[in-house]
Amino acid sequence: MLKLANSIAIIGLTALLAVTGLVLFEVALRSEAMLALRGVWPWLDDVLFGLGVDGISDLYAPLGIVAVAACFPAMVATRSAITVRFVTKTLPWRLREGFEAMGSLCLSAMFALMAWWVTSYTLDLWRSGETTWLMELPRWHAWAVACLCLWVAVGIQAVVSLKQLLRACARHEPEPLPQPISDLE
């Protein structure tokens, strides 16, 4: 489960690096040094600006969508969602684990609703054939990847919720869970 989530997160981080690379490429093309070379080497202007530099902005949104959605499975697999536990630390263990189970179930419901909505939106984009403005790339592809990532996160969170429910129903106080990576410093 964690290997799958981490593999998907690598896809998201790759998309984020692609956005960074595109921004740097666009900044370099608009720099004064590059603009000065346009007059010296006219062929450079034909090559670089013939690629449609203005269309680069059409790639930011789809890559950003994939970058964000691909990190959700790793977040739920490592239980790294933002939680407030200072109140429950003083409660008896069964009540504490019960609150954790309720929070886990709420997170499951939120991800399920989000995945359902994104799936519906993706199908609307696919049916309408909507494209980006400049490069006319179909918009549904990135949203389909986001759907897949969200549904994987729903599945992982369902397993996490089930484990948390079992902890809340245990006969004896369970061993503490390892701290999420975000809590370790």
C-alpha positions in Angstrom: 0.0 0.0 0.0 2.8 2.4 0.9 4.9 1.4 -2.1 1.9 2.2 -4.4 1.3 5.5 -2.7 4.9 6.5 -3.0 5.1 5.5 -6.6 2.1 7.7 -7.4 3.7 10.5 -5.4 6.8 10.3 -7.6 4.5 10.9 -10.6 3.2 14.0 -8.8 6.6 15.3 -7.9 7.7 14.7 -11.5 4.8 16.8 -12.7 5.8 19.5 -10.2 9.4 19.4 -11.6 8.0 19.7 -15.1 6.1 22.9 -14.1 9.2 24.3 -12.6 11.2 23.5 -15.7 8.6 25.1 -17.9 8.6 28.2 -15.8 12.4 28.4 -16.0 12.3 27.8 -19.7 9.7 30.6 -20.2 11.6 33.0 -18.0 14.8 32.3 -19.9 13.1 32.9 -23.2 11.8 36.2 -22.0 15.1 37.4 -20.5 17.0 40.3 -22.0 19.9 38.1 -23.1 17.6 35.9 -25.1 15.7 38.9 -26.6 19.1 40.4 -27.6 20.0 37.1 -29.4 16.8 37.4 -31.5 18.3 40.2 -33.6 21.7 38.5 -33.9 20.4 35.0 -34.8 17.0 35.3 -36.5 16.9 31.5 -36.9 16.8 31.2 -33.1 13.6 33.3 -33.1 12.0 30.9 -35.7 13.0 27.8 -33.7 12.2 28.9 -30.2 9.2 31.1 -30.7 7.9 28.8 -33.4 7.3 26.3 -30.7 4.5 28.4 -29.2 6.0 29.8 -26.1 2.7 31.4 -25.3 1.2 27.9 -25.2 3.4 26.9 -22.3 0.8 28.3 -19.9 -1.7 25.7 -21.2 0.6 23.0 -19.5 0.7 24.6 -16.0 -2.9 23.7 -15.0 -2.9 20.0 -16.0 0.5 19.4 -14.5 -0.5 21.2 -11.3 -3.6 19.1 -11.0 -1.6 15.9 -11.4 1.1 17.2 -9.0 -1.5 17.8 -6.2 -3.7 14.8 -6.7 -0.8 12.4 -6.9 0.3 13.3 -3.4 -3.0 12.4 -1.7 -2.4 8.6 -1.6 0.9 9.0 0.1 -0.6 11.5 2.6 -3.3 9.1 3.6 -1.0 6.0 3.6 1.3 7.7 6.1 -1.5 9.2 8.1 0.0 12.7 7.5 -3.3 14.6 7.4 -3.4 17.6 9.7 -4.8 16.5 13.1 -5.3 18.2 16.4 -4.6 15.7 19.2 -3.8 17.8 22.3 -7.3 17.3 23.6 -7.6 13.6 23.1 -4.2 12.8 24.8 -5.9 13.3 28.2 -8.8 11.0 27.4 -9.1 7.3 28.2 -7.6 5.2 25.4 -10.9 3.8 24.0 -12.4 7.3 23.7 -9.2 8.6 22.2 -9.2 5.7 19.6 -12.9 6.3 19.0 -12.2 9.9 18.1 -9.4 8.8 15.8 -11.7 6.4 14.1 -14.4 9.1 13.6 -11.8 11.4 12.1 -10.5 8.7 9.9 -14.1 7.9 8.7 -14.7 11.6 8.0 -11.5 11.8 6.0 -12.7 8.7 4.0 -16.0 10.4 3.3 -14.3 13.6 2.2 -12.0 11.8 -0.2 -14.9 9.7 -1.5 -17.0 12.8 -2.2 -14.0 14.6 -3.8 -13.2 11.5 -6.0 -16.9 11.3 -7.0 -17.1 15.0 -7.9 -13.8 14.9 -9.9 -15.0 11.8 -11.7 -18.2 13.6 -12.7 -16.3 16.7 -13.8 -13.8 14.6 -15.8 -16.7 12.8 -17.6 -18.2 16.2 -18.4 -14.9 17.4 -19.9 -14.6 14.2 -21.9 -18.1 14.4 -23.3 -17.8 18.1 -24.2 -14.3 17.7 -25.7 -13.1 20.9 -23.9 -9.6 21.9 -24.8 -7.0 24.4 -23.6 -7.1 27.8 -25.1 -3.9 28.1 -27.0 -2.6 24.6 -27.7 -6.0 23.0 -27.8 -5.0 20.0 -25.7 -7.9 17.9 -24.3 -8.4 18.9 -20.7 -9.9 15.6 -19.5 -6.5 13.7 -19.5 -5.1 15.4 -16.5 -8.4 15.2 -14.6 -8.5 11.4 -15.4 -5.1 11.0 -13.7 -6.4 13.0 -10.8 -9.5 10.7 -10.6 -7.3 7.6 -10.5 -5.1 9.2 -7.7 -8.2 10.2 -5.7 -9.8 6.8 -6.0 -6.5 5.1 -4.9 -6.5 7.5 -1.9 -10.1 6.5 -1.1 -9.1 2.8 -1.1 -6.0 3.4 1.1 -8.0 5.6 3.5 -10.7 2.9 3.7 -8.0 0.4 4.9 -6.6 3.0 7.3 -10.1 3.6 8.7 -10.8 -0.1 9.1 -7.6 -0.5 11.0 -8.5 2.4 13.2 -11.9 1.0 13.9 -10.3 -2.3 14.9 -8.0 -0.4 17.3 -11.0 1.4 18.9 -12.8 -2.0 19.4 -9.8 -3.8 20.8 -10.0 -5.6 24.1 -6.9 -3.9 25.5 -5.1 -0.7 24.8 -3.2 -1.0 21.5 0.4 -0.1 21.1 0.8 3.5 20.0 1.0 4.0 16.2 4.3 5.2 14.8 4.3 9.0 14.4 3.8 10.3 11.0 6.9 11.6 9.3 5.5 15.2 9.6 5.5 14.9 13.4 9.2 13.8 13.6 11.7 16.5 14.0 
